Amino acid sequence: MTKPEYGSNRRIQVKSLNGEIAITNVHVGSLGDIVTYPIDIEPDFNILKEQLLDAILHELSNDGFSDSDESAFWEDFDNLQKAKIVR
């Protein structure tokens, strides 16, 4: 059973892992919630804003989405009434 974490302060974590950008904490909650999470970047990890956005969006859309699922997901991206749970 999953315990609700209402009011908890989730944060997106960004770090370098084996030379790659590693993003965590973007798969729990609705997209409307996730876009409000503060982003913590590992100290001394130099990353451009464009690289950061690209890595976060790639992580959000990665694993388990068919082309039609991905298309439907992004069509509802800004519709908070239909915010989907990202797993």
Phi, psi and omega per residue, in radians:
M1 nan 2.396 3.125
T2 -1.653 2.255 3.132
K3 -1.518 2.237 3.098
P4 -1.062 2.527 -3.129
E5 -2.117 0.800 -3.128
Y6 -0.995 2.337 3.095
G7 1.424 -0.044 3.131
S8 -1.267 2.743 -3.104
N9 -1.807 1.548 3.097
R10 -1.396 2.609 -3.138
R11 -2.387 2.447 3.031
I12 -1.383 2.267 -3.117
Q13 -1.853 2.332 3.140
V14 -2.229 2.217 3.103
K15 -2.650 2.968 3.074
S16 -1.643 2.283 3.129
L17 -2.351 1.920 -3.103
N18 0.964 0.703 3.106
G19 1.408 -0.005 3.133
E20 -1.921 2.755 3.072
I21 -1.414 2.154 3.122
A22 -1.913 2.180 -3.122
I23 -2.036 2.284 3.073
T24 -2.266 2.816 3.097
N25 1.302 0.549 3.053
V26 -1.974 0.193 -3.082
H27 -2.009 0.170 -3.136
V28 -2.138 2.077 3.126
G29 1.937 2.994 3.105
S30 -1.345 2.804 3.124
L31 -1.038 -0.626 3.097
G32 -1.055 -0.604 3.082
D33 -1.296 -0.796 -3.035
I34 -1.048 -0.675 -3.101
V35 -1.221 -0.160 3.102
T36 -1.690 -0.124 -3.099
Y37 -1.203 2.368 3.009
P38 -1.123 2.696 -3.123
I39 -1.975 2.129 3.080
D40 -1.823 2.142 3.131
I41 -1.873 2.307 3.123
E42 -0.865 2.325 3.117
P43 -0.968 2.517 3.125
D44 1.150 0.229 3.070
F45 -1.700 1.887 -3.116
N46 -1.496 2.074 -3.140
I47 -2.481 2.362 3.087
L48 -1.290 2.660 3.108
K49 -1.004 -0.664 3.141
E50 -1.138 -0.706 3.099
Q51 -1.136 -0.706 3.138
L52 -1.100 -0.853 3.125
L53 -1.059 -0.788 3.136
D54 -1.047 -0.760 -3.122
A55 -1.160 -0.704 3.130
I56 -1.165 -0.807 3.132
L57 -1.121 -0.669 3.098
H58 -1.102 -0.758 3.139
E59 -1.137 -0.701 3.113
L60 -1.091 -0.675 -3.033
S61 -1.650 -0.004 -3.033
N62 -1.480 2.685 2.982
D63 1.156 1.907 2.937
G64 1.580 0.012 3.119
F65 -1.732 2.197 2.961
S66 -1.368 2.979 3.125
D67 -1.023 -0.728 -3.128
S68 -1.235 -0.640 3.078
D69 -1.109 -0.762 -3.126
E70 -1.122 -0.737 3.121
S71 -1.073 -0.803 3.127
A72 -1.115 -0.688 3.128
F73 -1.030 -0.877 -3.080
W74 -1.277 -0.453 3.060
E75 -1.133 -0.565 3.124
D76 -1.676 0.208 -3.057
F77 -0.869 -0.817 -3.056
D78 -1.795 0.212 3.119
N79 -1.685 1.642 -3.075
L80 -1.183 -0.358 3.077
Q81 -1.201 -0.438 -3.112
K82 -2.048 0.441 -3.099
A83 -0.984 2.308 -3.088
K84 -1.722 2.654 3.057
I85 -1.395 2.216 -3.128
V86 -1.719 2.177 -3.129
R87 -2.164 nan nan
